Amino acid sequence: MKSQRIEKNIYKRGPHSFQVKVKHGESWVTETLDTLQEAQDFRDAKRISKNNDPDFKRIAGARLAKREVAAFTVAVALDQYKKEFTAKKKNTQGELARIGVIRRSEFAKLPFQTVEGGELQKFLDGLTCSESTKLKYVAIISHMYNVARRHWKKQVHNPVDTIVKPRQGKARERRVGGDELNRLLKALDSSLRRNRELSYLARLAIATACRESELLKLEWRGVDLDDGDPSITVRDTKNSSTRTVPLSSEAVKVLREIKGKTPKIGRVFHSSQSAVVQAWRRVVARARAEYEKEYQELGRKQEEGFLQGINFHDLRHEAISRLYEGGKLNDLEIMQIVGHRSLAMTKRYTHLKAKALARKLA
């Protein structure tokens, strides 16, 4: 006999019967009654009993929790973490880039609360970067799980606790001095109109040991070229502190030259970090091409690695090493100048040349 739906859960069966079909737990309850009122009363009673049934509540609650766990993926957690924590950090560009890499991976599709160490290890193994860089990914993921426990009140275990963390890589030992630096500065000067600001920036980085970001944020109100005690004040640094950096005669010379050609208010430099990175790569490539051309014409063997793998931050390595090789400053004085919080970090940036040490011994 064909059924006609009268209202939710109630169907008419023939001229004098009404059938009720209500799901209760995992099964359907079916009952046929004589009047529509009886059918409605039966249906409503079953609904009430279902909602008061502790087993039903337990099963329904477990299903809901399971759906919520499946929906809250690593990607969703990353979005929430980025909004609530990364956005409040300083110099977020690097962390945002790494979050983007995680977000685009298969790892991001996993339910956040059930991630295991093996799944995290698989993600790390698939990264094509150094062990030091992998540690930065581990730090983000570990902090995110700690945040989930403390701030989001989620019952989760931290998968980082069950893996073997990547090892901290060796300190970068690249120095840019002597002929390499001279050729780089010459390449900058050969196209001075295009790279004038980068030329000044590179010379000031060598003379002050300041970070690229600190120099790009430097304002004229923080520049004191007084002959007795010249200095610059760098604000909003990587360590969220303000420090005063004494200036050498070379640094004063560079700043005076800039001052004579630019407005005396606002920022000293107007380039962005991304523009500096791109311009620096072109300059290094130009200097390398000139070097190769010269040595080919002379028929001489080129030095392995010469003018290769140099980034702008290497100028800071060179400057800090020169401060030590000068022999006039102690560890704490150098730490104060370069803005490090620990001597270990300063020493990590320092790579002394044997010739300079031999001169001190002599």
C-alpha positions as CSV (number, residue, x, y, z in Angstrom):
1,M,0.0,0.0,0.0
2,K,1.4,3.4,-1.0
3,S,2.1,5.8,1.9
4,Q,1.3,9.5,1.8
5,R,3.5,11.9,3.9
6,I,1.2,14.0,6.1
7,E,3.9,15.7,8.2
8,K,7.3,15.0,9.6
9,N,7.6,11.3,10.6
10,I,3.9,10.6,9.9
11,Y,2.5,8.8,6.8
12,K,-1.1,8.0,5.9
13,R,-1.7,4.3,5.2
14,G,-5.1,3.8,3.6
15,P,-8.3,5.7,4.6
16,H,-8.1,5.0,8.4
17,S,-4.5,4.3,9.4
18,F,-1.5,6.6,10.2
19,Q,2.1,5.2,10.3
20,V,4.8,6.8,12.5
21,K,8.5,6.3,11.7
22,V,10.9,7.8,14.2
23,K,14.7,7.1,14.5
24,H,15.7,6.1,18.0
25,G,19.4,5.6,18.4
26,E,20.7,3.3,15.6
27,S,17.3,1.9,14.6
28,W,13.9,3.1,13.4
29,V,10.7,2.7,15.5
30,T,7.5,2.1,13.4
31,E,4.0,2.2,14.7
32,T,0.5,2.3,12.9
33,L,-2.3,4.1,14.7
34,D,-6.0,4.8,13.9
35,T,-6.0,8.6,14.1
36,L,-3.7,11.5,13.2
37,Q,-3.9,12.7,16.8
38,E,-2.7,9.4,18.1
39,A,0.1,9.3,15.6
40,Q,1.2,12.9,16.6
41,D,1.1,12.0,20.3
42,F,3.2,8.8,19.7
43,R,5.7,10.6,17.6
44,D,6.2,13.4,20.1
45,A,6.5,11.0,23.0
46,K,9.3,9.1,21.2
47,R,11.1,12.4,20.5
48,I,10.9,13.3,24.2
49,S,12.1,9.9,25.3
50,K,14.9,10.0,22.8
51,N,16.2,13.3,24.1
52,N,16.0,12.0,27.7
53,D,17.7,8.7,26.9
54,P,21.2,8.8,28.4
55,D,22.5,6.3,25.9
56,F,21.2,8.4,23.1
57,K,22.8,11.5,24.5
58,R,26.1,9.7,24.9
59,I,26.0,8.4,21.3
60,A,24.9,11.7,19.8
61,G,27.5,13.6,21.8
62,A,30.2,11.3,20.7
63,R,29.2,11.7,17.1
64,L,29.1,15.5,17.4
65,A,32.6,15.5,19.1
66,K,33.9,13.3,16.3
67,R,32.6,15.6,13.6
68,E,34.1,18.6,15.4
69,V,37.5,16.9,15.7
70,A,37.5,16.0,12.0
71,A,36.5,19.6,11.0
72,F,39.3,21.3,13.2
73,T,42.2,20.4,10.9
74,V,45.8,21.6,11.2
75,A,45.0,24.2,8.5
76,V,42.1,25.6,10.6
77,A,44.4,25.7,13.7
78,L,47.1,27.5,11.7
79,D,44.7,30.2,10.6
80,Q,43.6,30.8,14.2
81,Y,47.2,30.8,15.4
82,K,48.3,33.2,12.7
83,K,45.5,35.6,13.6
84,E,45.8,35.4,17.4
85,F,49.6,35.1,17.8
86,T,51.7,35.5,14.7
87,A,50.1,38.8,13.9
88,K,51.3,40.2,17.3
89,K,54.9,39.2,16.8
90,K,57.7,41.3,15.4
91,N,59.2,40.6,11.9
92,T,56.4,38.2,11.0
93,Q,57.4,37.8,7.4
94,G,59.4,34.7,7.9
95,E,56.9,33.0,10.1
96,L,54.0,33.8,7.8
97,A,56.0,32.3,4.9
98,R,56.6,29.1,6.8
99,I,52.9,28.9,7.9
100,G,52.0,29.2,4.2
101,V,54.3,26.2,3.4
102,I,52.6,24.1,6.2
103,R,49.2,25.3,5.1
104,R,49.7,24.0,1.5
105,S,51.0,20.6,2.6
106,E,49.1,17.3,3.0
107,F,49.9,17.6,6.7
108,A,47.6,20.6,7.0
109,K,44.6,18.4,6.1
110,L,45.0,16.1,9.1
111,P,42.6,16.5,12.1
112,F,44.6,18.7,14.5
113,Q,43.7,16.7,17.7
114,T,44.8,13.4,16.3
115,V,48.2,14.2,14.6
116,E,50.9,11.7,15.5
117,G,54.6,12.2,15.6
118,G,55.1,10.0,12.5
119,E,52.8,12.2,10.4
120,L,54.8,15.3,11.6
121,Q,58.1,13.5,10.8
122,K,56.9,12.7,7.3
123,F,56.1,16.4,6.7
124,L,59.6,17.5,7.9
125,D,61.3,14.9,5.8
126,G,59.6,16.3,2.7
127,L,60.9,19.8,3.3
128,T,63.8,20.8,1.0
129,C,65.6,23.1,3.4
130,S,68.4,23.0,6.0
131,E,68.1,21.3,9.4
132,S,68.2,24.8,11.0
133,T,65.2,25.9,8.9
134,K,63.3,22.7,9.8
135,L,63.7,23.6,13.4
136,K,61.8,26.8,12.8
137,Y,58.9,24.8,11.4
138,V,59.1,22.6,14.5
139,A,59.0,25.7,16.7
140,I,55.8,27.0,15.1
141,I,54.0,23.6,15.3
142,S,55.1,23.0,18.9
143,H,54.0,26.5,20.1
144,M,50.7,26.1,18.3
145,Y,49.9,22.9,20.2
146,N,50.9,24.5,23.5
147,V,48.6,27.4,22.7
148,A,45.8,24.9,21.9
149,R,46.2,23.4,25.4
150,R,46.6,26.6,27.4
151,H,44.4,29.1,25.5
152,W,42.0,27.1,23.3
153,K,41.4,24.5,26.1
154,K,41.8,21.5,23.7
155,Q,42.7,18.1,25.0
156,V,45.7,17.4,22.7
157,H,49.2,16.0,22.9
158,N,52.0,17.8,21.2
159,P,53.4,15.6,18.4
160,V,56.7,17.4,18.6
161,D,57.3,15.6,21.9
162,T,57.5,12.2,20.1
163,I,59.9,13.0,17.3
164,V,63.7,13.5,17.0
165,K,64.1,17.2,16.4
166,P,66.4,18.4,13.6
167,R,69.8,19.4,14.7
168,Q,70.9,23.1,14.9
169,G,73.1,23.6,11.9
170,K,76.6,24.9,12.1
171,A,77.0,28.7,12.3
172,R,77.3,30.3,8.9
173,E,81.0,31.0,8.3
174,R,80.8,33.1,5.2
175,R,82.8,36.3,5.4
176,V,82.8,39.0,2.8
177,G,86.1,40.8,2.9
178,G,89.2,41.8,0.9
179,D,88.8,41.4,-2.8
180,E,85.3,40.1,-2.7
181,L,84.0,43.2,-0.9
182,N,85.9,45.5,-3.1
183,R,84.5,44.0,-6.2
184,L,80.9,44.1,-4.8
185,L,81.3,47.8,-3.9
186,K,82.8,48.5,-7.4
187,A,79.8,46.7,-8.9
188,L,77.5,49.0,-6.9
189,D,79.4,52.1,-7.9
190,S,79.5,51.2,-11.6
191,S,75.7,51.6,-11.6
192,L,75.5,54.2,-8.9
193,R,72.4,55.9,-10.2
194,R,70.4,52.7,-9.9
195,N,72.0,51.4,-6.8
196,R,73.1,54.5,-4.9
197,E,70.9,53.7,-1.9
198,L,72.1,50.1,-1.8
199,S,75.7,51.2,-2.0
200,Y,75.2,53.5,1.0
201,L,73.3,50.7,2.8
202,A,76.1,48.1,2.3
203,R,78.8,50.5,3.4
204,L,76.9,51.4,6.5
205,A,76.2,47.8,7.3
206,I,79.9,47.0,7.3
207,A,80.7,50.1,9.3
208,T,78.0,49.6,12.0
209,A,77.3,45.9,12.1
210,C,73.6,46.8,12.2
211,R,70.9,44.5,10.8
212,E,69.5,45.3,7.4
213,S,66.0,45.8,8.9
214,E,67.4,48.2,11.5
215,L,69.1,50.4,8.9
216,L,66.0,50.5,6.7
217,K,64.0,51.8,9.7
218,L,66.6,54.3,10.7
219,E,65.3,57.9,10.8
220,W,67.3,61.1,10.7
221,R,66.0,62.1,14.2
222,G,68.0,59.1,15.4
223,V,71.3,60.2,13.7
224,D,73.7,62.3,15.7
225,L,76.8,63.2,13.7
226,D,78.4,65.3,16.5
227,D,82.2,65.2,16.0
228,G,82.7,64.4,19.7
229,D,80.4,61.4,20.0
230,P,78.7,60.4,16.8
231,S,76.0,57.7,17.0
232,I,72.8,56.4,15.6
233,T,69.8,55.2,17.6
234,V,68.0,52.2,16.2
235,R,64.4,51.6,17.3
236,D,62.0,48.8,17.0
237,T,64.7,46.2,16.7
238,K,64.5,42.4,16.3
239,N,64.7,42.2,20.1
240,S,62.0,44.8,20.7
241,S,64.6,47.2,22.2
242,T,66.2,50.5,21.4
243,R,69.9,50.8,21.3
244,T,72.6,53.4,20.5
245,V,75.3,52.4,18.1
246,P,78.6,54.5,18.1
247,L,79.8,55.5,14.7
248,S,83.2,55.0,13.2
249,S,84.7,57.7,10.9
250,E,83.7,55.6,7.9
251,A,80.1,55.4,9.1
252,V,80.0,59.2,9.7
253,K,81.4,59.8,6.2
254,V,78.7,57.6,4.6
255,L,75.9,59.3,6.6
256,R,77.1,62.8,5.8
257,E,77.2,61.9,2.1
258,I,73.7,60.6,2.3
259,K,72.6,63.7,4.2
260,G,73.9,66.0,1.5
261,K,71.7,64.3,-1.1
262,T,68.4,63.5,0.6
263,P,65.8,65.2,2.7
264,K,66.8,65.6,6.4
265,I,63.5,64.3,7.8
266,G,61.9,60.9,7.9
267,R,63.8,57.7,7.1
268,V,67.4,57.7,6.0
269,F,66.7,54.9,3.4
270,H,63.5,54.4,1.4
271,S,64.0,50.9,-0.1
272,S,62.0,47.9,1.1
273,Q,63.6,44.7,2.3
274,S,62.4,42.8,-0.7
275,A,63.8,45.4,-3.1
276,V,67.2,45.2,-1.3
277,V,67.3,41.4,-1.6
278,Q,66.6,41.5,-5.3
279,A,69.0,44.4,-6.0
280,W,71.7,42.7,-4.0
281,R,71.4,39.5,-6.0
282,R,71.8,41.4,-9.2
283,V,74.9,43.2,-7.9
284,V,76.5,39.9,-6.7
285,A,75.8,38.4,-10.1
286,R,77.3,41.4,-11.9
287,A,80.4,41.3,-9.7
288,R,80.8,37.6,-10.4
289,A,80.4,38.1,-14.1
290,E,83.1,40.8,-14.2
291,Y,85.4,38.6,-12.1
292,E,85.0,35.6,-14.5
293,K,85.6,37.8,-17.5
294,E,88.7,39.2,-16.1
295,Y,90.2,35.9,-15.1
296,Q,89.4,34.3,-18.5
297,E,91.2,37.1,-20.3
298,L,94.2,36.7,-18.0
299,G,94.1,32.9,-18.4
300,R,94.2,32.5,-14.6
301,K,92.4,29.9,-12.6
302,Q,89.3,31.2,-10.7
303,E,89.1,30.8,-7.0
304,E,86.5,28.2,-6.0
305,G,83.4,29.8,-4.4
306,F,84.6,33.4,-5.0
307,L,81.6,35.8,-5.0
308,Q,79.2,32.9,-4.7
309,G,76.5,32.3,-2.0
310,I,76.8,35.8,-0.6
311,N,73.7,37.4,1.0
312,F,73.3,40.9,2.4
313,H,73.3,39.6,6.0
314,D,76.8,38.3,5.5
315,L,77.9,41.9,5.8
316,R,76.8,41.8,9.4
317,H,78.9,38.7,10.0
318,E,81.9,40.5,8.5
319,A,81.4,43.6,10.6
320,I,81.1,41.7,13.9
321,S,84.2,39.7,13.1
322,R,86.0,42.9,12.4
323,L,85.0,44.3,15.8
324,Y,86.7,41.4,17.5
325,E,89.7,41.5,15.3
326,G,90.2,45.2,16.1
327,G,91.1,44.1,19.6
328,K,89.9,47.3,21.2
329,L,86.5,46.1,22.5
330,N,85.5,43.5,25.0
331,D,82.7,40.9,24.6
332,L,80.1,43.0,26.5
333,E,80.8,46.1,24.5
334,I,80.5,44.3,21.2
335,M,77.2,42.7,22.4
336,Q,75.8,46.1,23.2
337,I,76.8,47.5,19.8
338,V,75.4,44.7,17.7
339,G,72.2,44.1,19.8
340,H,72.6,40.5,20.9
341,R,71.2,39.3,24.2
342,S,73.7,36.5,24.7
343,L,77.4,36.1,24.2
344,A,76.8,32.7,22.6
345,M,74.8,34.5,19.8
346,T,77.6,37.0,19.2
347,K,80.2,34.3,19.0
348,R,78.0,32.4,16.5
349,Y,78.3,35.4,14.2
350,T,82.1,35.8,14.7
351,H,84.6,34.1,12.5
352,L,88.1,35.4,13.1
353,K,90.8,35.3,10.5
354,A,94.0,33.5,11.4
355,K,96.2,36.4,10.1
356,A,94.4,38.9,12.4
357,L,95.0,36.5,15.4
358,A,98.7,36.1,14.4
359,R,99.1,39.9,14.4
360,K,97.7,40.1,17.9
361,L,100.0,37.4,19.1
362,A,103.0,39.2,17.5
